[in-house]
Structure formats: C-alpha cells, structure tokens
Amino acid sequence: MTLPESKDFSYLFSDEAKSRKPSPLKTCIHLFNDPNIIFLGGGLPLSNYFPWKEISAISPKPPFPNGIGAPIKNADEEAIEYIIPKAKAEIREEGDIPLERCLQYGFSQGQPELLKFLRKHTEVIHKMDKYSDWDVLATIGNTGGWESCLRVFCNRGDNILAEAHSFSSSLSAALSQGVNVFPIPMDEFGIIPSKLEFILDNWNEKAPKPKLLYTIPTGQNPTGSSLSDERKFEIYQLAKKHDFIIVEDEPYYFLQMGKYESPETRSSVEKKPTHEEFVNGLAKSFVSLDDEGRVLRLDSFSKVLAPGTRLGWIVGSKKLLTTFLYLHEMTIQAPAGFTQTLVSKTLNSWGQDGYLDWLIGLRHEYTVKRDTAIDALRQHLPVDIRDKTTNEPLVVVNPPVAGMFFVINIDASQHPKFNTEFNKDPKKVEKAFYEKVIQKGVLVVPGGWFETTGETVPPQPKESKVVLKPNEIFFRGTYAAVPLDKMKEGIKRLGVALREEFGL
C-alpha cells in the first residue's frame, strides 16, 4: 500500500522560521567525505590534531539476566567492551562512527549510524504506517527540542496550550520568548478532552488561535498522570478540527509500569514479557495516530540511559524537520560527537532486541520503586482522614502507571488555620507545609511551582479557566533519585510533617 505524504503546515511557522534559509556552507559540507574532492572550502580542522586516538567503554551485555543495575562480575560473559578508533580505516564493526568524523563539523541531522538505529526503533515502537515522509532529527535532549519548537512556530505574542500544571522549564522557555501558555484542565488521568474542546470551541476570536499543544502524555511531570489511548484520539481529532500542532514530550514513555497492586494482591514473581508483549503493551503515542504530519514527538535518552548524554531526537514529517535542521545548523550545530558515537556504539552492539531487553529491565526496576513508594505512602500518610462536614479526604494518593513521580493531593481547607491565619488561601497552606517538610529533613516540591497561569490578550471567557478543585494543593515526590531504604525513610518523615502541620 502506498502511503500518502504529510500535509504542509508551513503556514504555522514563525516569522523567524519563514525567513530562515539553509546555511550555504552546509550545502557543500558533504563533499568533505568525497575521496575525489580536495576540500578547500571550509574551516574544518585536520583530524590529525584531535588529541584522542580512541575511546573505550564497557557496558552490560543483553539480555541482562541479573537486572540492568547489577554489577558486572564476569566481564567475559556479562559485558561488552567498546573500542572506537579515530580513523575510518580502523573501524571494526558496521555501525561504528570513527572519531575523525563524529568530532568534525557536519551531520547536523545526526550521525547516519545513530539515525539508522533510531528510525528502525521508531518503526518497531510506533509503526509509522500513516504517512510516508517521516524522519528523525537528533537533538541535545527534549529541553533543547522544545526550545526549537517554540522558535520554529511561535512569534512573540502567540498563544499555545499546555496542561494546567506542566514542566516548569518548558513553561519558562515559552514565557522567555514572549509566548503565552494557556492552561488546559486535568484530572488524575491527564488532559480532559471535553474541557479542551470547550476552550477551543469558545475561543475569543480576537486573540490569536493556539498553534501548539505541548503535552507530556506519559508519567506527566509534575502530576504523574498518563493519558489513555482514547483521550489521545479525542485530543488528536481536536487538533485536526482547530488546526494546531501537537508536541508530545515523552522522556518517561518507557517507564510504563502497569497498574499498582497492593501488597496483598501483588504477585511475588514477575513474568518477564517477550519483546512482542512488551511493545504491544505500550500506550499508543500521538505520533502513531498521526495521519497528517501534525505531531512532533520529542524522544530522549535522558531517562533510559543517562541525562548527561544530552541526546534525544524528534520524530515528525520531513516537511517540518527540514526547518528544524536549518535552525540547528545555526544554533546547536549537532549533538556532541562523543555522545553520538558512544550511544550509537552501545545501541548497535545491543541491537534492537537488546535495547528492548534494556527497556524491559528498566520497567522492572521502576515498578519496584513505584510499588515501594506507594506502599510507604499508604502506610505513613493519613489517607483515612476525612473532613467531618464534607467527607472529603484530607490526602489522596493516585498511584502512577508510568514515570518517576508520585503526587500527594491535599485538601488545604482542612488545615486548622485555613479560615483564620491563612485567610482561606491554599497557597499559604502550600508554603507552610513546604517549610514543614524541609524542617523534617525531606524534600517534596510544591505543585504551585509548575502551574500554567497564562492568559490571552484579549482574555478568554472566564468559563474557560475554571479551576476544578480550588482548595486542593499537591506536592510532587520522586521514587527515582534515592535507594529504597532512603525513600521509605523520606516518606515516613513526610507523613510526620503532614500530621504535625494539620494537627493530627
């Protein structure tokens, strides 16, 4: 079957993107690798002067039978040693990137060996069977990818959409470029499509229509929520109806853990899924639903390999990615060569199946962490306390099905000082509790730090900015950053702080 091409969305580009042309020097740099060309056309330093003859590294070997975090005891059986030479002539295996190339100018889209692996990986996970002209573009991580999205699509004064609470750095990036971020109501399952539809159907026509929806669909930061496949489909249909681009920021996508089970019902033996079961069990992505090329997927190695790699990639239509490439040629140039060659070597040595083994092992580790965190929260927090008048719970913990974060939702109106000293202001309760947890020697982060507060000019109808639970505050914690014993102690301290602050 012949797939259609993606639509042309260049009319949504920013003035900057519309005026940007490819760098003339970049149009000839591919000739540097042509052995028939004596290249006198660019200021590329001779690789003889690069001070590294080779780099080497050791990683565990698939299928990681002892777990992805287990120490390597028998290097011959459990490890792979990589030696990456400088010269192309010394390359030993297909897929290796010589240092003389990866440390040189050029290849702003990414090194070919890495891109080849990522294209195949994208096909395995997302199928990509809706339109023909899709591709991948290497980035310096999702934060950098999002910054590029803003520059490609937005002028100062433009409006975009985001979850009512979202990653603070992403919100700051938009605000610093003069882009207004309008909040979309959420519940424990993420964006509420009916609320999004109401906002868009009743949009003030005197304000610019939103060009982008920025969303973290899986293990959302900060709320830990995950969009269902059904909600994604509804949101995608709204994107078509109201003509905006969806940017799905998915660093936590492979930290999908499944539903939390209490210790009483939890199986003591976890059956390792096959590769097919693992892939088929993953949530659908927006990019897998996209038949027009209006979704840009931001992927990253930050949560599955290491954040310091500063390496990610964008999946989208070539029509859009070409403009991103022109931007990157004049900004980041390319992700770091050391990172690209080391990550590419690791992935190509593992192979697609080996990488799936790694991701399956990662899911197991995070499932244990999530379960331990929720067990401790239910043990130490007063989850059984309810208001005597309203019967509303003081604390609600919704176990996440993906990601790194748990959230404790607190009814601020049940604070003993809410009606007096705090003047019925939930933000004052949030501040007081934050100070209390610090005093008790544990850190969780106030939800207010992630609040999306933008408004359009002129403003939207007041019905479009209704807060669903005005007296509810929340705090974000993580089960990723510390060992299990320290995490349990931290949650115990959190429980003590909550009881003291609320006079329980």
Steps between C-alpha positions, in 0.01 A plus 500: 500500500630843406484738791404865448740784572456725800323834472687826469472697825753769411225762531526447876873584506633801685632803315850385594446156350342637184796728440770245582695352212744210510860590578685518165808340654294203622385426146851394398636344818400149389774528237757494782459121510527455121843345430498656151471855636792702638306694759620860528154643560452505876678566827509141617801420719712202396399195704870421558489778756214342698682377814308172537623184327206294622240483774383192683213406726342194661129431525297201617403245235142417401273344609618627843394184690603643840319829449610826339647637822693190601880526531702324231674202661613301197607744228541230235139385532319806632665798331582655165815708462492770236807646333421780257798608288576836347550388141233357272753245377520354850126448541436138593122468496211635296328783683814641661561874456868596470615786719641685201142539375292533817731770644499698174252759374203374303214253531269744676214253462703246696757235420362255238569188708304638795214623282470161332455333838247762615293470183470125546425542871225750414346255255510219758332708771267734309443314169500831303253366244281808453711717265817444302730800547591475867851513640707559814729787595759482779474757781683589819209366704134584533555838665701607197246340267218695663697824473534431127124437471429841647737673260367314196132570570457798730530876481489722806138536602391162364294259710561134568329240720640285781379295795385709796816384678802430284879478504615837631801526267277451196264770622793735567640438152171613347460801725855620433419506128186705563268206434187472712417155641129442561410226752291192420318338796617157614390220725692198628507366141642811334341749262119489500401500131154648562657797681748550216213487251302760696798736511564470127135517393455817708835661418494880494538572129686823571789302653736300274396135481749262665759351266630229732386264771795406722430183694689241705262207442675224698602531865428872474731739679396608760168317552605143410184461289487304173262558212297202383498399134138616480580847629791531259272420209249764614774760541644418157158551341480841669842585356362430155182695563677807640820466296784490750818297535535248783843486663520184710792517742567138593813449715307264732330292229694180572444528875152350461436267790141388487239532772608508864403195704490500878745270683213261581416439133840560340670202339834412657637385165493734203484327162741660257311595184613405152610783274168482316300509824703795625455705182131417465441591864631854461258791480428635155692813416357808335748452216364150436150649456617781274391473136571862406846580639369737769672319791859557609630241744788595730694188605801487727760271654499706821280261699593169332881535472627814675399869508859613447506350153301807393370305204149463368311507174186641341264281299285682246435577138797593282317818402521618861837349590676673210426835663629366833817393323555850360464636854739246651764568235528852641445423870602167651680383177456139617489299824843429647708261293626299798143440610375401157779251435483340846120472508491378140763238575312381808166474320639335188692250714185415694285499187127579494419190706771577754370855542152361562655272765647810665166680494322196642756488781455871563125455530554229761725726708255789491206274580677391821575864583144614432349217702732566794414871494123449489518232771686744725268791422195293593673388817622838625255759365159558660310376195203395715433849641190675362340836567213459747276739306574427134634145538779601260831321562788706634755319284464313173778296340434382145757232411667588168516246218811657348782743563710601797259696716236451765267777609323560829184705459401692813173674587640831626164599650549236772802685640408630850613851406338508157208728595697722736871564464516377140192698393365205296801515269624153390833651393572594862434140604733381225776732622456397863511129418805541276685666788389219731630219278836674467509530878440124524788421267324397180435676172187487289419777256191728511263459208473877475850507353361330188179697454405618152356847553497666157217711362440625151461860384210562495413237764301182453152454652519447875332161455813384314719544806292329765714328765343163575613472864595850619596393853716205393878527506751232413862411551716305259743235619719257310589136552785524248772691680586298814534135611190328636599523867556874481178548306299321768660712771428816301134405462480424872629852572247636252221333694626647828512847341145471370358388831677776689404775253132399500486435874420129474 
